[in-house]
């Protein structure tokens, strides 16, 4: 039944009388839902010009403080939600509106000025008055709120109650926040504000002595102080005056100790690090006093609420102590004497955990949060934060010293703290390398603790070893005795453990151990054959003694981890895992043959979902390990069960169901990757449900409301109900923003789009055209989705799906490529988030053009003849955008978009470089995101370079004028500046090399002379010692040197001797002799080969023995191994050498080396694994092989 408007409500709306409005306010607080709804409907339908004054008057005249507060809240709520009604005709003109607002201000501010109002009424009145003031079309320092605050600030002796003082400071805070007049307000009133703050903080002691709650005034004063200083620039002359308040602020921390006071002091430390200069030791003493375990006795007296409040207070104290020191890292590094006591305190806190081991060991899942150990977790986070922020060896050594001392003690809590801290440091990228330098000691200590009686200590030792194994980078093919000993320790721990949590951690440690031996191939983790031969007996032992028995463990997560270990062993064993295939496939069949719908309705539904996720992941790993030959008979059944699991999960109304469905999609992708073309018959059953998941609508709603309690609960909370997650963000004024998102749908869409891309990648041109077109349509639509993660997956899948059409419907491939590239240009022109451009928009554009490049290469290779009766179609690149005006327009838009994207990034970087040239302030709060920003800029430069490079390769000289207009300036600056972003320098070296190589003679003449000196400097820097950090620059520069050698003879001749010397010295560098440096060595060797071939006479004329240098170069570095582009370039060079009967080939020793290299290149043809190739790719590879064979015959 719809709510019926009460007579009282109707009368109130009509007359605005105080008694009637009081009745409405009472009705709004009624426990009867119908009464509340009726009153809300009446308010909503009432005209604002009558309603707002009535509500404002009620703030003064309502009989109870609850009614007054609600009236003030309603004023704000109406202004926020219905302001457009007033703007669009609710009042006759602007003057009338201003009069209305002025009346509201006067009425609301009377509650603030009045001495007899309750604090909650004053605070709500301030918030309402501030909202009214913000609605004024023009605001100035002469407005009523500013005038009243000015008078209050001028009062010499504060006589008001703490609640009244808090309201005034709240009003100061709201005025300072204003974007238009806030800064002017602070500057004009700074002396008065400072004196009033001094008086409030000093008056706190008097108020406490009289039994009044001084904290409310202190909190409001500190909040105003934070806001005031945030409105002032660092160079403001009034800022030092605020700094003089620091002793008073520090003085109130202990008497008014509360999370609110500490959090505001933390904000002061973070926003103005110099504020607490000379007070750090005192703050540290306060933190130690508050966070010490001596306060634990009170927790029991106050019950659970008291314990939680005490815990929040301790955490806030630790956060303040850390923020006060690390907010100015330059200063802190010079004052490590203060940092070390802080680290000791944090380390102590790391061990303050619950002593109830029985309760601890009963935890069902490792990922569940442990509320009783919140303080320990917070201390761990803060300790690693200090190590990360200061990032000095002295800080790390102090932490390691603390850990050594703790481990040497007899106190198990201290030993636990040390283990937890070591694990945290190993997981933090800045400190992990320093800890790994003590790897042997860490391992020995952890192993020694595996037999301690405290289960928690054993768990922490295993956890630390897991973190150690995750960071360890092993090299070579010899498994050391120490590694075998460590594995044996894990097995022994697993055998004797009775505590499930320790068993789980031992299983994780075994999985981490074997993961370290995984191969480096992207599509295969199979370990080296020599390594497998040494570890094979231990793999068998782990499977038989640990994995297989624990698959029947009564503990659900232990079962999952046993299967996770089996997944790792399957991946690293590869085809060798075949001997276990029948057992594990039987287990998979047993688990996945269940009735999914019934199983997911059990009481242990959550555990069943997690277990099924693990089984499904293992099934995919098993398929990938044994390969199609072994897995073929099981593939149809597994695909059918995975599709059925998806169907059941799609009816699940929880986010857990979405997670399981996503895992099932990943497994389908893994199975199809193994099956490749043989999976095509099953795509028709897989596709519908995946398409449905990709197309589903994602609900997302935004709501704004005003909390009746103000901003006491400011912050953000996340709740989950069914498939919906809700984020509730409350600001300090009580404004609430509720964001509700169907996160389950987002997760499913992401997984579905990712799967579509993987399926297209796996089956390639065998994908039926109808499916390819349907998938393209779905993915193109999702490229415009609301959520970034959905757009990212859509852009990632698009090139693979469109690329698959080359084999099934060439005309649609051309049309879809055109549509996709046009869309990419339009989005790029809209200037989206730079991170989005870098991470998925430009990579998608690059891959779409690479599809055209691949087509171009195939057609070019087969244009002279056909193999197996292949009919060569027109080149797609010439059809997508017709030559002439259409193509010029496309290239112009794309290069303009690239320039629009790169210029701001480069500009910001060079501004930063200019600032670094002036003297730095030790109190500067260094942007902790600076390193991340530099990495993001590096990725942006690389993405733009990759995109431009592939365009050069496809459209050649047509790109030159667009490059010159839009990209030459930013990349030219990166090339020239010595201190430029290293990633940007590499991108500049590569992009100029590409433009010279592919854009014709004019490009070579324009850029060779400015490019070559920079490239030579990168290959052979002044310090003459190349490191791993230089490898990418060496690759790009060496490639560019070779390009200039071929494309601009005149320019290169002037630098011939220097180029030959630089390349030769680079190849002798130790770092280029390593596996990591092999790609750079390929580029340098190929460049030197070009120099020797194209400048043979000049080098010979200078007195060098060119044939000997040539022979030694081939003997040492050829055939090339890593850089695909240079491998192809060297093949063309060798063919030309032999065909032209070059003088170098006429020397017997050199001729033999050329013959050896060509023979090796024919032998290593990719045709030995031709299944993934398009038919045209097979034809091209066959023709290339025949070309090399013909050249070999010429040498015979």
Buried (B, 14 or more C-beta within 10 A) or exposed (E): EEBEBBEBBBBBBEEBEBEBBBBBBBBBBEEEEEBBBBBBBBBEEBEBBBBBBBBBBBBBBBEBBBBBBBBBBBBBBBBBEBBEBBEEEBBEEEEEBBEBBBBBBBBBBBBBBBEEBBBBBBBBBBBBBBBBBBBBEEBEBEBBBBEBBBEBBEEEEBEBBBBBBBBBBBBBBBBBBBEEBBBBBBBBBBEBBBBBBBBBBEBBEEBBEEEBBBBBBBBBBBBBBBBBBBBBEEEBEBBEBBBEBBEBBBBBBBEBBBBBBBBBBBBBBBBBBBBBBEBBEBBBEBBBBBBBEEBEEEBEEEEEEEBBBBBBBBBBBBBBBBBBBBBBBBBBBEEBEBBBBBBBBBBBBBBBBEEEBEEBBEBEBBEEEEEBBBBBBBBBBBBBBBBBBBBBEEBBEBBBEBBEEBBEEEEBBBBBBBBBBBBBBBBBEBBBEBBBEBEEBBBEBBBEBBEBEBBBBBBBBBBBBBBBBBBBEEEEEEBEEEBBEBBEBBBEBBEEBEBBBBBBBBBBBBBBBBBBBBBEEEEBBBBBEEBBEBBEEBBEEBBEEBBBEBBEBEBBBBBBBBBBBBBBBBBBBBBBBBEBBEEBBEBBBEBBEBEBEEBBEEEEBBBBBBBBBBBBBBBBBBBBBBBBEBBBEBBBBBBBBBBBBBBBBBEBEBBBBBBBBBBBBBBBBBBBBBBBBBBBEBBEEBBEBBBBBBEBEBEBEEEEBBBBBBBEEBEEEEEEEEBBBBEBBBEBBBBBBBBBBBBBBBBBBBBBBBBBBBBBBBBBBBBBBEBBBBBBEBBBEBBEBEBBBBBBBBBBBBBBBBBBBBBBBBEBBBBBBBBBBBBBBEBBBEEBEBEBBBBBBBBBBBBBBBBBBBBBBBBEBBEEEEBEEBEBBEBBBBBBBEEEEEBBEBBBBBBBBBBBBBBEBBEEBBEBBEEEEEEEBBBBBBEEEEEEBBEBBBBBBBBBBBBBBBBBBBBBBBBBBBBBEBBBBBBBBBBEBEEBBBBBBBBBBBBBBBBBBBBBEEBBBBBBBEBBEBBBBBBBBEEEEBEEEBBBBBBBBBBBBBBBBBBBBEBBEEBBEBBBEBBBBBBEBEBBEBEEBBBBBBBBBBBBBBBBBBBBEBBBEEEBEBBEBBBBBBBEBBBBBBBEBBBBBBBEBBBEBBEEEBBBBEBEEBBBBBBBBBBEBBEEBEEEEEEBBBBBBBBBBBBBBEBBEEBBEEBE
